[in-house]
Amino acid sequence: MLPKKFDENEIFTLVALAGLMLALYLLPKAVSWKAGLATGLFFTAMACFADEVLSGMYPLKLIQYI
């Protein structure tokens, strides 16, 4: 699960995550923190699911359709 080497991609991801968390903290609250947490967990799960589904299609060469 952890990357083999820690490079610019991981640094960018951590900085972007920190920036988004700061923006969410500073912006006015439109929904409760429970609704925000539930939404965040849902979309994280959907992203992980999509990643697993797309990685299962490895033999399919999608670049040929572009």
All heavy atoms as TSV, in Angstrom:
chain	resi	resn	atom	element	x	y	z
A	1	MET	N	N	0.824	-1.188	0.000
A	1	MET	CA	C	0.000	0.000	0.000
A	1	MET	C	C	0.872	1.258	0.000
A	1	MET	O	O	0.501	2.242	-0.576
A	1	MET	CB	C	-0.911	-0.049	1.214
A	1	MET	CG	C	-1.896	1.048	1.268
A	1	MET	SD	S	-3.312	0.639	0.264
A	1	MET	CE	C	-4.285	2.074	0.476
A	2	LEU	N	N	2.017	1.221	0.650
A	2	LEU	CA	C	2.891	2.380	0.677
A	2	LEU	C	C	3.746	2.431	-0.584
A	2	LEU	O	O	4.074	1.392	-1.163
A	2	LEU	CB	C	3.787	2.334	1.910
A	2	LEU	CG	C	3.075	2.485	3.251
A	2	LEU	CD1	C	4.056	2.285	4.383
A	2	LEU	CD2	C	2.389	3.822	3.371
A	3	PRO	N	N	4.107	3.640	-1.024
A	3	PRO	CA	C	4.937	3.731	-2.230
A	3	PRO	C	C	6.344	3.189	-1.990
A	3	PRO	O	O	6.860	3.227	-0.872
A	3	PRO	CB	C	4.969	5.230	-2.528
A	3	PRO	CG	C	4.658	5.894	-1.243
A	3	PRO	CD	C	3.774	4.958	-0.488
A	4	LYS	N	N	6.970	2.703	-3.059
A	4	LYS	CA	C	8.328	2.170	-2.937
A	4	LYS	C	C	9.348	3.278	-2.748
A	4	LYS	O	O	10.348	3.099	-2.080
A	4	LYS	CB	C	8.668	1.331	-4.158
A	4	LYS	CG	C	7.816	0.108	-4.218
A	4	LYS	CD	C	8.237	-0.835	-5.280
A	4	LYS	CE	C	7.238	-1.953	-5.214
A	4	LYS	NZ	N	7.412	-3.107	-5.800
A	5	LYS	N	N	9.097	4.439	-3.356
A	5	LYS	CA	C	9.981	5.592	-3.120
A	5	LYS	C	C	9.135	6.844	-2.943
A	5	LYS	O	O	8.086	6.990	-3.559
A	5	LYS	CB	C	11.002	5.745	-4.241
A	5	LYS	CG	C	10.520	6.368	-5.488
A	5	LYS	CD	C	11.673	6.553	-6.445
A	5	LYS	CE	C	11.122	7.233	-7.681
A	5	LYS	NZ	N	12.090	7.614	-8.626
A	6	PHE	N	N	9.557	7.687	-2.059
A	6	PHE	CA	C	8.838	8.911	-1.719
A	6	PHE	C	C	9.424	10.033	-2.575
A	6	PHE	O	O	10.551	10.459	-2.371
A	6	PHE	CB	C	9.034	9.208	-0.220
A	6	PHE	CG	C	8.086	10.238	0.303
A	6	PHE	CD1	C	6.808	9.880	0.671
A	6	PHE	CD2	C	8.481	11.557	0.427
A	6	PHE	CE1	C	5.936	10.822	1.171
A	6	PHE	CE2	C	7.612	12.502	0.917
A	6	PHE	CZ	C	6.337	12.137	1.294
A	7	ASP	N	N	8.629	10.488	-3.566
A	7	ASP	CA	C	9.134	11.504	-4.483
A	7	ASP	C	C	8.152	12.668	-4.605
A	7	ASP	O	O	7.331	12.889	-3.717
A	7	ASP	CB	C	9.458	10.888	-5.840
A	7	ASP	CG	C	8.256	10.200	-6.472
A	7	ASP	OD1	O	7.161	10.238	-5.885
A	7	ASP	OD2	O	8.417	9.639	-7.562
A	8	GLU	N	N	8.230	13.399	-5.720
A	8	GLU	CA	C	7.430	14.609	-5.906
A	8	GLU	C	C	5.928	14.322	-5.912
A	8	GLU	O	O	5.140	15.165	-5.496
A	8	GLU	CB	C	7.805	15.312	-7.218
A	8	GLU	CG	C	9.223	15.822	-7.272
A	8	GLU	CD	C	10.188	14.769	-7.791
A	8	GLU	OE1	O	9.751	13.776	-8.403
A	8	GLU	OE2	O	11.395	14.941	-7.560
A	9	ASN	N	N	5.526	13.161	-6.397
A	9	ASN	CA	C	4.097	12.840	-6.440
A	9	ASN	C	C	3.495	12.784	-5.039
A	9	ASN	O	O	2.410	13.319	-4.800
A	9	ASN	CB	C	3.878	11.501	-7.150
A	9	ASN	CG	C	4.200	11.566	-8.615
A	9	ASN	OD1	O	4.083	12.612	-9.235
A	9	ASN	ND2	N	4.622	10.448	-9.161
A	10	GLU	N	N	4.184	12.137	-4.133
A	10	GLU	CA	C	3.679	12.043	-2.767
A	10	GLU	C	C	3.703	13.396	-2.074
A	10	GLU	O	O	2.784	13.725	-1.319
A	10	GLU	CB	C	4.494	11.027	-1.969
A	10	GLU	CG	C	4.179	9.587	-2.304
A	10	GLU	CD	C	4.779	9.132	-3.611
A	10	GLU	OE1	O	5.776	9.719	-4.071
A	10	GLU	OE2	O	4.231	8.199	-4.195
A	11	ILE	N	N	4.725	14.187	-2.313
A	11	ILE	CA	C	4.790	15.527	-1.724
A	11	ILE	C	C	3.637	16.376	-2.230
A	11	ILE	O	O	2.951	17.062	-1.459
A	11	ILE	CB	C	6.151	16.189	-2.018
A	11	ILE	CG1	C	7.258	15.440	-1.277
A	11	ILE	CG2	C	6.142	17.655	-1.629
A	11	ILE	CD1	C	8.657	15.865	-1.644
A	12	PHE	N	N	3.368	16.334	-3.551
A	12	PHE	CA	C	2.256	17.088	-4.113
A	12	PHE	C	C	0.933	16.641	-3.514
A	12	PHE	O	O	0.078	17.467	-3.167
A	12	PHE	CB	C	2.213	16.930	-5.642
A	12	PHE	CG	C	0.996	17.555	-6.251
A	12	PHE	CD1	C	0.929	18.922	-6.429
A	12	PHE	CD2	C	-0.080	16.772	-6.629
A	12	PHE	CE1	C	-0.193	19.505	-6.978
A	12	PHE	CE2	C	-1.201	17.342	-7.178
A	12	PHE	CZ	C	-1.261	18.719	-7.356
A	13	THR	N	N	0.751	15.330	-3.359
A	13	THR	CA	C	-0.493	14.812	-2.791
A	13	THR	C	C	-0.690	15.297	-1.365
A	13	THR	O	O	-1.793	15.727	-0.990
A	13	THR	CB	C	-0.492	13.273	-2.836
A	13	THR	OG1	O	-0.315	12.864	-4.188
A	13	THR	CG2	C	-1.772	12.700	-2.289
A	14	LEU	N	N	0.353	15.256	-0.568
A	14	LEU	CA	C	0.244	15.708	0.826
A	14	LEU	C	C	-0.019	17.207	0.919
A	14	LEU	O	O	-0.841	17.647	1.738
A	14	LEU	CB	C	1.505	15.335	1.599
A	14	LEU	CG	C	1.708	13.838	1.837
A	14	LEU	CD1	C	3.057	13.598	2.498
A	14	LEU	CD2	C	0.580	13.277	2.677
A	15	VAL	N	N	0.645	18.000	0.076
A	15	VAL	CA	C	0.432	19.445	0.088
A	15	VAL	C	C	-0.988	19.777	-0.378
A	15	VAL	O	O	-1.672	20.624	0.210
A	15	VAL	CB	C	1.493	20.162	-0.787
A	15	VAL	CG1	C	1.137	21.616	-1.010
A	15	VAL	CG2	C	2.860	20.039	-0.142
A	16	ALA	N	N	-1.461	19.100	-1.427
A	16	ALA	CA	C	-2.813	19.334	-1.918
A	16	ALA	C	C	-3.847	18.953	-0.866
A	16	ALA	O	O	-4.830	19.671	-0.651
A	16	ALA	CB	C	-3.044	18.550	-3.199
A	17	LEU	N	N	-3.637	17.835	-0.190
A	17	LEU	CA	C	-4.555	17.408	0.860
A	17	LEU	C	C	-4.581	18.407	2.010
A	17	LEU	O	O	-5.648	18.769	2.510
A	17	LEU	CB	C	-4.161	16.022	1.365
A	17	LEU	CG	C	-5.051	15.421	2.446
A	17	LEU	CD1	C	-6.455	15.225	1.921
A	17	LEU	CD2	C	-4.472	14.103	2.913
A	18	ALA	N	N	-3.419	18.884	2.423
A	18	ALA	CA	C	-3.358	19.882	3.496
A	18	ALA	C	C	-4.043	21.180	3.064
A	18	ALA	O	O	-4.774	21.797	3.853
A	18	ALA	CB	C	-1.908	20.142	3.881
A	19	GLY	N	N	-3.830	21.593	1.816
A	19	GLY	CA	C	-4.478	22.811	1.314
A	19	GLY	C	C	-5.992	22.680	1.265
A	19	GLY	O	O	-6.724	23.606	1.636
A	20	LEU	N	N	-6.483	21.538	0.834
A	20	LEU	CA	C	-7.929	21.322	0.796
A	20	LEU	C	C	-8.528	21.272	2.196
A	20	LEU	O	O	-9.615	21.810	2.435
A	20	LEU	CB	C	-8.241	20.032	0.042
A	20	LEU	CG	C	-8.040	20.090	-1.463
A	20	LEU	CD1	C	-8.195	18.703	-2.067
A	20	LEU	CD2	C	-9.020	21.061	-2.091
A	21	MET	N	N	-7.821	20.651	3.126
A	21	MET	CA	C	-8.318	20.608	4.501
A	21	MET	C	C	-8.362	22.006	5.103
A	21	MET	O	O	-9.320	22.363	5.803
A	21	MET	CB	C	-7.459	19.666	5.348
A	21	MET	CG	C	-7.647	18.217	4.979
A	21	MET	SD	S	-6.548	17.096	5.837
A	21	MET	CE	C	-7.111	17.268	7.512
A	22	LEU	N	N	-7.352	22.819	4.817
A	22	LEU	CA	C	-7.343	24.192	5.305
A	22	LEU	C	C	-8.483	24.996	4.685
A	22	LEU	O	O	-9.170	25.756	5.374
A	22	LEU	CB	C	-5.997	24.850	4.992
A	22	LEU	CG	C	-5.839	26.294	5.452
A	22	LEU	CD1	C	-5.867	26.369	6.970
A	22	LEU	CD2	C	-4.557	26.884	4.903
A	23	ALA	N	N	-8.705	24.820	3.381
A	23	ALA	CA	C	-9.793	25.539	2.711
A	23	ALA	C	C	-11.144	25.133	3.294
A	23	ALA	O	O	-12.009	25.989	3.517
A	23	ALA	CB	C	-9.749	25.267	1.211
A	24	LEU	N	N	-11.334	23.844	3.539
A	24	LEU	CA	C	-12.591	23.396	4.128
A	24	LEU	C	C	-12.781	23.943	5.536
A	24	LEU	O	O	-13.902	24.221	5.961
A	24	LEU	CB	C	-12.656	21.870	4.146
A	24	LEU	CG	C	-12.902	21.216	2.795
A	24	LEU	CD1	C	-12.779	19.706	2.925
A	24	LEU	CD2	C	-14.254	21.598	2.257
A	25	TYR	N	N	-11.702	24.096	6.259
A	25	TYR	CA	C	-11.789	24.639	7.615
A	25	TYR	C	C	-12.142	26.129	7.595
A	25	TYR	O	O	-12.900	26.606	8.440
A	25	TYR	CB	C	-10.462	24.407	8.344
A	25	TYR	CG	C	-10.446	24.942	9.751
A	25	TYR	CD1	C	-11.119	24.280	10.763
A	25	TYR	CD2	C	-9.765	26.109	10.071
A	25	TYR	CE1	C	-11.114	24.764	12.056
A	25	TYR	CE2	C	-9.753	26.602	11.354
A	25	TYR	CZ	C	-10.425	25.934	12.348
A	25	TYR	OH	O	-10.423	26.416	13.622
A	26	LEU	N	N	-11.600	26.863	6.630
A	26	LEU	CA	C	-11.800	28.312	6.587
A	26	LEU	C	C	-13.104	28.732	5.908
A	26	LEU	O	O	-13.623	29.804	6.208
A	26	LEU	CB	C	-10.618	28.974	5.869
A	26	LEU	CG	C	-9.270	28.845	6.575
A	26	LEU	CD1	C	-8.174	29.461	5.722
A	26	LEU	CD2	C	-9.311	29.485	7.946
A	27	LEU	N	N	-13.611	27.928	5.000
A	27	LEU	CA	C	-14.838	28.289	4.288
A	27	LEU	C	C	-16.045	28.200	5.221
A	27	LEU	O	O	-16.038	27.449	6.193
A	27	LEU	CB	C	-15.039	27.371	3.094
A	27	LEU	CG	C	-14.088	27.603	1.933
A	27	LEU	CD1	C	-14.273	26.506	0.892
A	27	LEU	CD2	C	-14.314	28.955	1.309
A	28	PRO	N	N	-17.100	28.968	4.906
A	28	PRO	CA	C	-18.307	28.877	5.745
A	28	PRO	C	C	-18.929	27.474	5.664
A	28	PRO	O	O	-18.874	26.820	4.629
A	28	PRO	CB	C	-19.255	29.919	5.155
A	28	PRO	CG	C	-18.628	30.424	3.927
A	28	PRO	CD	C	-17.227	29.936	3.855
A	29	LYS	N	N	-19.501	27.052	6.755
A	29	LYS	CA	C	-20.047	25.703	6.837
A	29	LYS	C	C	-21.448	25.675	6.227
A	29	LYS	O	O	-22.368	26.308	6.703
A	29	LYS	CB	C	-20.128	25.243	8.289
A	29	LYS	CG	C	-18.834	25.385	9.070
A	29	LYS	CD	C	-17.721	24.558	8.461
A	29	LYS	CE	C	-16.452	24.664	9.222
A	29	LYS	NZ	N	-15.470	25.540	8.694
A	30	ALA	N	N	-21.602	24.892	5.148
A	30	ALA	CA	C	-22.896	24.759	4.495
A	30	ALA	C	C	-23.620	23.496	4.970
A	30	ALA	O	O	-24.848	23.444	4.956
A	30	ALA	CB	C	-22.730	24.716	2.989
A	31	VAL	N	N	-22.865	22.485	5.381
A	31	VAL	CA	C	-23.443	21.232	5.872
A	31	VAL	C	C	-22.737	20.851	7.167
A	31	VAL	O	O	-21.666	21.377	7.488
A	31	VAL	CB	C	-23.299	20.087	4.840
A	31	VAL	CG1	C	-24.087	20.378	3.587
A	31	VAL	CG2	C	-21.862	19.845	4.491
A	32	SER	N	N	-23.316	19.922	7.873
A	32	SER	CA	C	-22.705	19.487	9.125
A	32	SER	C	C	-21.449	18.670	8.853
A	32	SER	O	O	-21.252	18.158	7.754
A	32	SER	CB	C	-23.703	18.647	9.935
A	32	SER	OG	O	-23.901	17.403	9.302
A	33	TRP	N	N	-20.608	18.515	9.858
A	33	TRP	CA	C	-19.374	17.759	9.676
A	33	TRP	C	C	-19.674	16.280	9.458
A	33	TRP	O	O	-18.927	15.590	8.779
A	33	TRP	CB	C	-18.427	17.971	10.853
A	33	TRP	CG	C	-18.892	17.392	12.149
A	33	TRP	CD1	C	-19.679	17.986	13.083
A	33	TRP	CD2	C	-18.603	16.087	12.648
A	33	TRP	NE1	N	-19.904	17.136	14.120
A	33	TRP	CE2	C	-19.255	15.962	13.890
A	33	TRP	CE3	C	-17.869	15.017	12.167
A	33	TRP	CZ2	C	-19.197	14.812	14.646
A	33	TRP	CZ3	C	-17.806	13.861	12.928
A	33	TRP	CH2	C	-18.468	13.773	14.159
A	34	LYS	N	N	-20.795	15.798	10.002
A	34	LYS	CA	C	-21.161	14.391	9.788
A	34	LYS	C	C	-21.514	14.140	8.325
A	34	LYS	O	O	-21.117	13.128	7.747
A	34	LYS	CB	C	-22.340	14.013	10.675
A	34	LYS	CG	C	-21.993	13.917	12.134
A	34	LYS	CD	C	-23.212	13.539	12.947
A	34	LYS	CE	C	-22.896	13.550	14.418
A	34	LYS	NZ	N	-24.077	13.209	15.225
A	35	ALA	N	N	-22.252	15.062	7.719
A	35	ALA	CA	C	-22.613	14.911	6.304
A	35	ALA	C	C	-21.365	15.026	5.433
A	35	ALA	O	O	-21.216	14.288	4.454
A	35	ALA	CB	C	-23.634	15.963	5.909
A	36	GLY	N	N	-20.473	15.929	5.775
A	36	GLY	CA	C	-19.225	16.061	5.018
A	36	GLY	C	C	-18.355	14.834	5.126
A	36	GLY	O	O	-17.769	14.383	4.140
A	37	LEU	N	N	-18.273	14.274	6.319
A	37	LEU	CA	C	-17.487	13.060	6.525
A	37	LEU	C	C	-18.090	11.883	5.764
A	37	LEU	O	O	-17.373	11.125	5.109
A	37	LEU	CB	C	-17.402	12.734	8.020
A	37	LEU	CG	C	-16.597	11.502	8.394
A	37	LEU	CD1	C	-15.138	11.684	8.002
A	37	LEU	CD2	C	-16.720	11.224	9.874
A	38	ALA	N	N	-19.408	11.746	5.825
A	38	ALA	CA	C	-20.068	10.658	5.102
A	38	ALA	C	C	-19.860	10.801	3.603
A	38	ALA	O	O	-19.569	9.820	2.904
A	38	ALA	CB	C	-21.560	10.640	5.437
A	39	THR	N	N	-19.973	12.006	3.091
A	39	THR	CA	C	-19.764	12.245	1.665
A	39	THR	C	C	-18.320	11.946	1.276
A	39	THR	O	O	-18.059	11.307	0.254
A	39	THR	CB	C	-20.119	13.693	1.303
A	39	THR	OG1	O	-21.463	13.950	1.698
A	39	THR	CG2	C	-19.968	13.958	-0.180
A	40	GLY	N	N	-17.377	12.390	2.083
A	40	GLY	CA	C	-15.971	12.136	1.807
A	40	GLY	C	C	-15.640	10.652	1.806
A	40	GLY	O	O	-14.927	10.162	0.930
A	41	LEU	N	N	-16.177	9.922	2.777
A	41	LEU	CA	C	-15.935	8.480	2.835
A	41	LEU	C	C	-16.574	7.764	1.648
A	41	LEU	O	O	-15.999	6.823	1.094
A	41	LEU	CB	C	-16.463	7.907	4.150
A	41	LEU	CG	C	-15.662	8.278	5.396
A	41	LEU	CD1	C	-16.373	7.764	6.642
A	41	LEU	CD2	C	-14.257	7.736	5.314
A	42	PHE	N	N	-17.762	8.211	1.255
A	42	PHE	CA	C	-18.441	7.600	0.111
A	42	PHE	C	C	-17.618	7.766	-1.161
A	42	PHE	O	O	-17.393	6.810	-1.901
A	42	PHE	CB	C	-19.833	8.205	-0.065
A	42	PHE	CG	C	-20.521	7.739	-1.318
A	42	PHE	CD1	C	-21.052	6.465	-1.390
A	42	PHE	CD2	C	-20.624	8.571	-2.406
A	42	PHE	CE1	C	-21.674	6.027	-2.543
A	42	PHE	CE2	C	-21.243	8.150	-3.568
A	42	PHE	CZ	C	-21.781	6.871	-3.637
A	43	PHE	N	N	-17.162	8.994	-1.430
A	43	PHE	CA	C	-16.414	9.228	-2.649
A	43	PHE	C	C	-15.029	8.579	-2.611
A	43	PHE	O	O	-14.500	8.165	-3.640
A	43	PHE	CB	C	-16.318	10.719	-2.964
A	43	PHE	CG	C	-17.604	11.251	-3.533
A	43	PHE	CD1	C	-18.355	12.164	-2.832
A	43	PHE	CD2	C	-18.066	10.818	-4.762
A	43	PHE	CE1	C	-19.538	12.644	-3.351
A	43	PHE	CE2	C	-19.245	11.286	-5.291
A	43	PHE	CZ	C	-19.993	12.205	-4.589
A	44	THR	N	N	-14.446	8.443	-1.434
A	44	THR	CA	C	-13.189	7.708	-1.309
A	44	THR	C	C	-13.397	6.235	-1.633
A	44	THR	O	O	-12.596	5.629	-2.348
A	44	THR	CB	C	-12.619	7.871	0.111
A	44	THR	OG1	O	-12.416	9.258	0.364
A	44	THR	CG2	C	-11.321	7.119	0.273
A	45	ALA	N	N	-14.472	5.669	-1.122
A	45	ALA	CA	C	-14.778	4.267	-1.418
A	45	ALA	C	C	-15.062	4.074	-2.903
A	45	ALA	O	O	-14.622	3.081	-3.505
A	45	ALA	CB	C	-15.973	3.804	-0.580
A	46	MET	N	N	-15.769	5.009	-3.523
A	46	MET	CA	C	-16.058	4.905	-4.952
A	46	MET	C	C	-14.776	4.994	-5.774
A	46	MET	O	O	-14.620	4.290	-6.775
A	46	MET	CB	C	-17.039	5.991	-5.385
A	46	MET	CG	C	-18.434	5.799	-4.833
A	46	MET	SD	S	-19.191	4.232	-5.293
A	46	MET	CE	C	-19.336	4.423	-7.039
A	47	ALA	N	N	-13.850	5.857	-5.372
A	47	ALA	CA	C	-12.578	5.975	-6.087
A	47	ALA	C	C	-11.762	4.695	-5.955
A	47	ALA	O	O	-11.170	4.224	-6.932
A	47	ALA	CB	C	-11.794	7.167	-5.557
A	48	CYS	N	N	-11.729	4.110	-4.767
A	48	CYS	CA	C	-11.007	2.844	-4.575
A	48	CYS	C	C	-11.649	1.732	-5.396
A	48	CYS	O	O	-10.950	0.918	-6.009
A	48	CYS	CB	C	-10.993	2.461	-3.099
A	48	CYS	SG	S	-9.950	3.519	-2.097
A	49	PHE	N	N	-12.986	1.692	-5.423
A	49	PHE	CA	C	-13.688	0.681	-6.207
A	49	PHE	C	C	-13.384	0.841	-7.695
A	49	PHE	O	O	-13.092	-0.134	-8.387
A	49	PHE	CB	C	-15.194	0.792	-5.953
A	49	PHE	CG	C	-16.003	-0.159	-6.784
A	49	PHE	CD1	C	-16.000	-1.512	-6.499
A	49	PHE	CD2	C	-16.765	0.311	-7.833
A	49	PHE	CE1	C	-16.745	-2.395	-7.269
A	49	PHE	CE2	C	-17.503	-0.563	-8.604
A	49	PHE	CZ	C	-17.504	-1.916	-8.321
A	50	ALA	N	N	-13.431	2.066	-8.204
A	50	ALA	CA	C	-13.131	2.310	-9.615
A	50	ALA	C	C	-11.692	1.935	-9.932
A	50	ALA	O	O	-11.411	1.376	-10.995
A	50	ALA	CB	C	-13.390	3.774	-9.962
A	51	ASP	N	N	-10.779	2.217	-9.025
A	51	ASP	CA	C	-9.383	1.853	-9.225
A	51	ASP	C	C	-9.223	0.341	-9.330
A	51	ASP	O	O	-8.498	-0.157	-10.186
A	51	ASP	CB	C	-8.544	2.410	-8.083
A	51	ASP	CG	C	-7.062	2.231	-8.303
A	51	ASP	OD1	O	-6.618	2.361	-9.463
A	51	ASP	OD2	O	-6.347	1.962	-7.326
A	52	GLU	N	N	-9.912	-0.396	-8.474
A	52	GLU	CA	C	-9.837	-1.856	-8.512
A	52	GLU	C	C	-10.453	-2.406	-9.794
A	52	GLU	O	O	-9.929	-3.333	-10.396
A	52	GLU	CB	C	-10.534	-2.466	-7.298
A	52	GLU	CG	C	-9.796	-2.256	-6.006
A	52	GLU	CD	C	-8.441	-2.938	-5.998
A	52	GLU	OE1	O	-8.325	-4.069	-6.513
A	52	GLU	OE2	O	-7.498	-2.336	-5.473
A	53	VAL	N	N	-11.574	-1.843	-10.229
A	53	VAL	CA	C	-12.233	-2.325	-11.437
A	53	VAL	C	C	-11.356	-2.055	-12.657
A	53	VAL	O	O	-11.168	-2.925	-13.519
A	53	VAL	CB	C	-13.620	-1.670	-11.604
A	53	VAL	CG1	C	-14.183	-1.923	-12.987
A	53	VAL	CG2	C	-14.569	-2.197	-10.541
A	54	LEU	N	N	-10.803	-0.852	-12.743
A	54	LEU	CA	C	-9.972	-0.523	-13.895
A	54	LEU	C	C	-8.661	-1.294	-13.893
A	54	LEU	O	O	-8.143	-1.638	-14.958
A	54	LEU	CB	C	-9.704	0.977	-13.939
A	54	LEU	CG	C	-10.930	1.836	-14.246
A	54	LEU	CD1	C	-10.573	3.307	-14.156
A	54	LEU	CD2	C	-11.520	1.502	-15.597
A	55	SER	N	N	-8.115	-1.579	-12.720
A	55	SER	CA	C	-6.868	-2.346	-12.682
A	55	SER	C	C	-7.115	-3.807	-13.036
A	55	SER	O	O	-6.210	-4.498	-13.483
A	55	SER	CB	C	-6.209	-2.242	-11.315
A	55	SER	OG	O	-6.990	-2.899	-10.334
A	56	GLY	N	N	-8.341	-4.286	-12.864
A	56	GLY	CA	C	-8.674	-5.644	-13.256
A	56	GLY	C	C	-8.767	-5.811	-14.760
A	56	GLY	O	O	-8.725	-6.918	-15.282
A	57	MET	N	N	-8.867	-4.706	-15.492
A	57	MET	CA	C	-8.965	-4.749	-16.949
A	57	MET	C	C	-7.601	-4.535	-17.586
A	57	MET	O	O	-7.492	-3.988	-18.670
A	57	MET	CB	C	-9.938	-3.668	-17.440
A	57	MET	CG	C	-11.348	-3.888	-16.964
A	57	MET	SD	S	-12.550	-2.625	-17.393
A	57	MET	CE	C	-11.790	-1.562	-18.525
A	58	TYR	N	N	-6.544	-4.972	-16.927
A	58	TYR	CA	C	-5.183	-4.719	-17.405
A	58	TYR	C	C	-4.937	-5.221	-18.827
A	58	TYR	O	O	-4.331	-4.524	-19.618
A	58	TYR	CB	C	-4.168	-5.324	-16.441
A	58	TYR	CG	C	-2.747	-5.172	-16.894
A	58	TYR	CD1	C	-2.105	-3.946	-16.799
A	58	TYR	CD2	C	-2.069	-6.230	-17.452
A	58	TYR	CE1	C	-0.803	-3.794	-17.225
A	58	TYR	CE2	C	-0.768	-6.093	-17.883
A	58	TYR	CZ	C	-0.144	-4.874	-17.767
A	58	TYR	OH	O	1.131	-4.731	-18.202
A	59	PRO	N	N	-5.402	-6.429	-19.212
A	59	PRO	CA	C	-5.113	-6.891	-20.579
A	59	PRO	C	C	-5.765	-6.023	-21.660
A	59	PRO	O	O	-5.319	-6.016	-22.788
A	59	PRO	CB	C	-5.689	-8.310	-20.614
A	59	PRO	CG	C	-5.782	-8.718	-19.206
A	59	PRO	CD	C	-6.025	-7.466	-18.417
A	60	LEU	N	N	-6.824	-5.299	-21.316
A	60	LEU	CA	C	-7.494	-4.448	-22.279
A	60	LEU	C	C	-6.662	-3.203	-22.517
A	60	LEU	O	O	-6.369	-2.446	-21.596
A	60	LEU	CB	C	-8.885	-4.059	-21.771
A	60	LEU	CG	C	-9.709	-3.156	-22.660
A	60	LEU	CD1	C	-9.990	-3.850	-23.982
A	60	LEU	CD2	C	-11.000	-2.795	-21.977
A	61	LYS	N	N	-6.244	-2.966	-23.732
A	61	LYS	CA	C	-5.419	-1.813	-24.069
A	61	LYS	C	C	-6.344	-0.680	-24.500
A	61	LYS	O	O	-6.807	-0.638	-25.632
A	61	LYS	CB	C	-4.444	-2.171	-25.183
A	61	LYS	CG	C	-3.574	-3.347	-24.829
A	61	LYS	CD	C	-2.131	-2.941	-24.927
A	61	LYS	CE	C	-1.226	-4.102	-24.663
A	61	LYS	NZ	N	-0.970	-4.379	-23.313
A	62	LEU	N	N	-6.618	0.247	-23.567
A	62	LEU	CA	C	-7.551	1.325	-23.840
A	62	LEU	C	C	-6.962	2.392	-24.769
A	62	LEU	O	O	-7.709	3.133	-25.382
A	62	LEU	CB	C	-7.997	1.967	-22.528
A	62	LEU	CG	C	-8.755	1.036	-21.586
A	62	LEU	CD1	C	-9.044	1.738	-20.286
A	62	LEU	CD2	C	-10.032	0.556	-22.227
A	63	ILE	N	N	-5.659	2.476	-24.879
A	63	ILE	CA	C	-5.033	3.519	-25.683
A	63	ILE	C	C	-5.352	3.333	-27.164
A	63	ILE	O	O	-5.358	4.286	-27.919
A	63	ILE	CB	C	-3.513	3.574	-25.417
A	63	ILE	CG1	C	-2.910	4.861	-25.952
A	63	ILE	CG2	C	-2.827	2.389	-26.035
A	63	ILE	CD1	C	-3.285	6.073	-25.168
A	64	GLN	N	N	-5.651	2.132	-27.612
A	64	GLN	CA	C	-5.915	1.903	-29.031
A	64	GLN	C	C	-7.235	2.525	-29.469
A	64	GLN	O	O	-7.457	2.704	-30.654
A	64	GLN	CB	C	-5.917	0.414	-29.336
A	64	GLN	CG	C	-7.068	-0.346	-28.693
A	64	GLN	CD	C	-6.923	-1.836	-28.861
A	64	GLN	OE1	O	-5.941	-2.296	-29.429
A	64	GLN	NE2	N	-7.871	-2.597	-28.356
A	65	TYR	N	N	-8.126	2.881	-28.538
A	65	TYR	CA	C	-9.408	3.443	-28.891
A	65	TYR	C	C	-9.376	4.963	-28.985
A	65	TYR	O	O	-10.366	5.579	-29.333
A	65	TYR	CB	C	-10.464	3.018	-27.887
A	65	TYR	CG	C	-10.639	1.519	-27.845
A	65	TYR	CD1	C	-10.313	0.804	-26.711
A	65	TYR	CD2	C	-11.110	0.823	-28.954
A	65	TYR	CE1	C	-10.459	-0.570	-26.680
A	65	TYR	CE2	C	-11.257	-0.542	-28.946
A	65	TYR	CZ	C	-10.937	-1.237	-27.802
A	65	TYR	OH	O	-11.088	-2.591	-27.770
A	66	ILE	N	N	-8.265	5.567	-28.683
A	66	ILE	CA	C	-8.165	7.032	-28.717
A	66	ILE	C	C	-7.755	7.489	-30.098
A	66	ILE	O	O	-6.937	6.975	-30.756
A	66	ILE	CB	C	-7.173	7.534	-27.652
A	66	ILE	CG1	C	-7.706	7.182	-26.291
A	66	ILE	CG2	C	-6.967	9.021	-27.788
A	66	ILE	CD1	C	-6.788	7.549	-25.148
